[in-house]
């Protein structure tokens, strides 16, 4: 059938991944440093990805394409990673990157993705993720986080931590960084038990 689809100009695409986050159908992925539509039937053709593209690489086109299949999208999303950027470890993350701008940040302790089965679907989808463990890294993350919070336009911060005391270091680092940034950024903490149950919201 002939229908409206998005078209991604690979020459203009800078691989920032903002379109991946904006696509509610998870129809776009980053491959070889460039965005691409995974399958035509995953794309609804409405173009939620267009306004977030900083380089104007995305446009509409009318072309032959499989019909949008909502059930296929549902099956695809159930087994798909919601990760939209790389790297994720706080030690490796740059201070400046396109995926920070107007971003909802998820700061997560290393163990949380293993303790909570639906981590990607419930916590990660639509967020830029920063992962670390102050006990294993033996560092104070607050300096790096302060720079990221200060020098980018951050919309919100969610911290997901385990109930164990060592995760208190992660929470302290995030809270110091918010304070040191001089910004009022909406912030919430989610604490998980060892069994993967949410203890607080």
C-alpha positions as CSV (number, residue, x, y, z in Angstrom):
1,X,0.0,0.0,0.0
2,X,1.0,3.6,-0.5
3,X,1.2,5.5,2.8
4,X,3.0,8.2,4.6
5,X,6.3,7.1,6.1
6,X,9.3,8.8,7.7
7,X,12.5,9.1,5.7
8,X,15.9,9.4,7.4
9,X,18.7,11.1,5.5
10,X,21.8,9.2,6.6
11,X,24.1,12.0,5.5
12,X,22.4,14.5,7.8
13,X,21.9,12.0,10.7
14,X,24.5,12.5,13.5
15,X,23.4,9.4,15.4
16,X,22.3,11.3,18.6
17,X,19.4,8.8,19.2
18,X,16.8,11.5,20.1
19,X,14.5,10.0,17.5
20,X,14.8,6.6,19.0
21,X,13.5,7.9,22.3
22,X,10.7,10.0,20.7
23,X,9.3,7.0,18.7
24,X,6.5,5.5,20.8
25,X,6.5,2.4,18.5
26,X,10.2,1.7,18.9
27,X,10.4,1.7,15.1
28,X,13.8,3.4,15.0
29,X,17.2,2.1,16.0
30,X,20.8,3.3,15.8
31,X,22.9,1.1,13.5
32,X,26.5,1.8,12.5
33,X,26.1,5.3,14.1
34,X,23.0,6.3,12.1
35,X,19.2,6.1,12.7
36,X,17.1,3.8,10.6
37,X,13.6,2.4,10.5
38,X,13.7,-1.2,11.7
39,X,10.6,-2.3,9.8
40,X,7.9,-0.4,7.9
41,X,5.0,-2.0,9.8
42,X,6.4,-0.7,13.1
43,X,6.2,3.0,11.9
44,X,2.8,4.6,12.2
45,X,3.9,7.5,9.9
46,X,2.8,10.2,12.4
47,X,6.3,11.5,12.8
48,X,6.8,12.1,16.6
49,X,10.5,11.8,15.7
50,X,10.6,14.8,13.4
51,X,10.6,17.7,15.8
52,X,13.4,16.2,18.0
53,X,15.9,15.7,15.2
54,X,18.6,18.4,15.7
55,X,19.9,18.1,12.1
56,X,16.7,18.0,10.1
57,X,17.5,14.5,8.9
58,X,13.9,13.2,9.2
59,X,11.1,14.1,6.8
60,X,7.9,12.5,5.4
61,X,7.5,10.7,2.2
62,X,4.7,8.9,0.4
63,X,5.8,5.4,-0.7
64,X,4.9,1.7,-0.9
65,X,5.1,0.3,2.6
66,X,3.5,-2.4,4.7
67,X,0.5,-1.3,6.8
68,X,1.2,-0.2,10.4
69,X,0.7,-3.3,12.6
70,X,0.0,-2.4,16.2
71,X,0.2,-6.1,17.3
72,X,3.6,-6.5,15.7
73,X,4.8,-3.3,17.5
74,X,3.5,-4.7,20.8
75,X,5.4,-8.0,20.3
76,X,8.5,-6.1,19.2
77,X,8.5,-3.7,22.2
78,X,8.0,-6.6,24.7
79,X,11.3,-8.1,23.9
80,X,13.3,-4.9,22.9
81,X,15.9,-3.0,24.8
82,X,14.8,0.6,25.7
83,X,18.4,1.8,25.8
84,X,18.8,4.8,23.5
85,X,22.5,5.9,24.0
86,X,25.9,4.5,24.7
87,X,28.0,4.5,26.8
88,X,26.0,4.3,30.0
89,X,28.7,4.0,32.8
90,X,29.1,7.3,34.6
91,X,32.9,7.0,34.5
92,X,32.7,6.7,30.7
93,X,30.0,9.2,29.9
94,X,31.0,12.6,28.3
95,X,29.9,15.8,30.0
96,X,28.4,17.1,26.7
97,X,26.2,15.0,24.4
98,X,23.0,15.6,22.4
99,X,21.2,13.0,24.4
100,X,21.3,15.1,27.6
101,X,19.4,18.1,26.1
102,X,15.8,18.3,27.5
103,X,16.4,14.8,28.8
104,X,14.8,12.8,31.6
105,X,17.8,11.2,33.3
106,X,17.7,7.8,34.9
107,X,20.6,7.4,37.3
108,X,20.7,3.7,38.2
109,X,22.9,1.6,40.5
110,X,24.4,-1.4,38.7
111,X,22.4,-4.0,40.5
112,X,19.0,-2.6,39.8
113,X,18.6,-3.8,36.3
114,X,19.3,-7.4,37.6
115,X,16.9,-7.1,40.6
116,X,13.9,-5.7,38.7
117,X,12.7,-7.8,35.8
118,X,10.9,-5.0,33.9
119,X,13.7,-2.5,34.3
120,X,13.7,-1.4,30.6
121,X,9.9,-1.1,30.3
122,X,9.2,0.5,33.6
123,X,12.2,2.7,34.3
124,X,14.4,3.1,31.2
125,X,12.1,3.8,28.3
126,X,12.4,7.4,27.1
127,X,15.2,8.2,29.4
128,X,19.0,8.8,29.2
129,X,20.7,6.4,31.5
130,X,23.7,6.9,33.8
131,X,24.9,3.7,35.6
132,X,27.3,3.2,38.4
133,X,28.3,1.6,41.7
134,X,30.3,3.8,44.1
135,X,31.4,0.7,46.0
136,X,32.9,-1.0,42.9
137,X,34.2,2.1,41.3
138,X,35.5,3.5,44.6
139,X,34.9,7.1,43.3
140,X,32.7,10.0,44.2
141,X,30.4,10.5,41.2
142,X,29.3,14.0,42.4
143,X,31.9,15.9,40.4
144,X,31.0,14.3,37.1
145,X,27.3,14.5,37.8
146,X,27.5,18.1,38.8
147,X,29.2,18.9,35.4
148,X,26.5,17.0,33.5
149,X,23.6,18.6,35.4
150,X,25.2,22.1,35.2
151,X,26.1,22.2,31.6
152,X,23.0,20.6,30.0
153,X,19.3,21.3,30.0
154,X,18.0,18.4,32.2
155,X,14.3,18.0,32.5
156,X,14.1,15.5,35.4
157,X,16.2,13.0,37.3
158,X,15.1,9.6,38.6
159,X,17.4,7.6,40.8
160,X,16.9,3.9,41.0
161,X,18.9,2.3,43.8
162,X,18.9,-0.9,46.0
163,X,18.0,-0.8,49.7
164,X,21.6,-1.7,50.6
165,X,23.8,0.9,52.4
166,X,26.4,1.1,49.6
167,X,23.7,2.6,47.3
168,X,23.4,5.5,49.8
169,X,26.7,6.7,48.2
170,X,24.9,6.9,44.8
171,X,22.0,8.8,46.3
172,X,24.3,11.3,48.1
173,X,26.3,11.9,45.0
174,X,23.2,12.7,42.9
175,X,21.8,15.0,45.6
176,X,25.1,16.8,46.0
177,X,25.4,17.2,42.3
178,X,21.9,18.7,42.0
179,X,22.7,21.1,44.8
180,X,26.1,22.0,43.3
181,X,24.6,22.6,39.9
182,X,22.5,25.5,41.2
183,X,19.5,24.2,39.3
184,X,16.1,23.2,40.5
185,X,15.7,19.9,38.7
186,X,12.7,17.6,39.5
187,X,14.1,14.6,41.3
188,X,12.7,11.3,42.7
189,X,14.2,8.2,44.3
190,X,13.0,4.6,43.8
191,X,14.4,2.0,46.1
192,X,14.3,-1.7,45.3
193,X,14.5,-4.7,47.7
194,X,16.7,-7.6,47.0
195,X,13.7,-9.4,45.6
196,X,13.1,-6.6,43.1
197,X,10.1,-5.0,44.8
198,X,9.7,-1.2,45.0
199,X,10.1,-0.1,48.5
200,X,9.5,3.6,47.9
201,X,8.5,6.0,45.2
